[in-house]
Amino acid sequence: MKLVTIRVIFLLVLFCNLSGHAQSGASIVAKQDTLPMALSSSDSTRADFHISKFSPTVKVTGAVLAGASLWIATYAWIDEPLQKHMQSHRAQTLDAVARVVEPMGRQRLLLPITGTAALVGFALGNPNLRKVGSVSFTSLLITGGLTGLIKNQVHRYRPSETDENHFYDWGMAVSENTSFPSSHTTVAFAVATSVASVYGKEHPLIPPLAYGTATLVGLSRINDNAHWATDIMAGAALGYVSAKGSLLLYNLAERKLKKGKGKLTAVPNLGSNSASFYFSLTF
C-alpha cells in the first residue's frame, strides 16, 4: 500500500513539475513574441516623432526651395524647347480649347463675378458662398496689384517677340514687354485655390476640377504663344499663395467676429458709371 501511495505521490509531483515547465516555457515564448511588438511600437513612435517634428516653417521652406529649383530647371532646359514644340504642333483643336478656357483667366470678368458671389452669400446667409466669394475677390485684388507691379519692373519679352527666353527690359518706365508673370494663370489659380479650399473637404472632386481648369488656362497661354512656361509657373504660384493668404485673413476675421471682438462695416459706394462696396473690419 505504501508503495502504491509513493508511486502516486511521485506521479503527482512529476506532473506538477512538467506543468510548471510548460507554463514557464509558454511565458517565455509569450515574452519573446511581445518583444518584437514592443520594438515595433517603439520604432513606430520614433518614426512618428521624426515626421511630426518638422515645423510648418521647415515644410514651407522645403516647398519654396523645391519650387524654385523646378522653376530654374524649366527656365534653363524646358522654356524654349516647349515653345518650339507647341508652335510646330499647333492644331485647330488646341486653338479651340484655348479659346474656351482663356476667358477663365480674365480678371475683369472674374472680379465682378466673385464680388457678386460674396454679396449673395452675405444676403442669403450661405457661409460657403460668402467665404468663396470673399476669398476669391480679395485674392484677385492682391494678385492684380502684385502682377502689375512685377510686370512693370521685369518687362520680359513674350515668345511671340523672340525665340529666346532671356530678353528683358529691366526697370524701364515704359515697355510693351510684360510676359512675366502670366496674369491669366494668376487669376485662374487664385480662384481655383479659393474654390478648392472652401468646397474641397465636402466634395473631393472639386479640387482636381478646379486646378485642372486653371492648368488648362495656363497651357492655353503657351499654346497662343503669349507666355513662356516659367511665366505660367510663376503665375500659378502667385495665385495659389494669394488665395491661401486671403483665406487665412478671412478665417481670422471670422473667429474675431464670432467672439464679439470685431466689427464689420459695409458701406455702398455708388458712382455715375460704377458701383462698389467698402468693407471695414475693426478688431
Buried (B, 14 or more C-beta within 10 A) or exposed (E): EEEEEEEEEEEEEEEEEEEEEEEEEEEEEEEEEEEEEEEEEEEEEEEEEEEEEEEEEEEEEEEEEEBEEEBEEBBEEBBBEBBEEBBEEBEEEBEEBBEEBBEBBBBEEBBEBBBEBBBEBBEEEBEEBBBBBBBBBBBBBBBBEBBEEBBBEBBBBBBEEBEEBEBBBEEEEEBEBBBBBBBBBBBBBBBBBBBBBBBBEEEEEBBEEBBEBBBBBBBBBBBBBBBBBBBBBBBBBBBBBBBBBBBEBBEEBBEBBEEEEBEEEEEEEEEEEEEEEEBEBEE
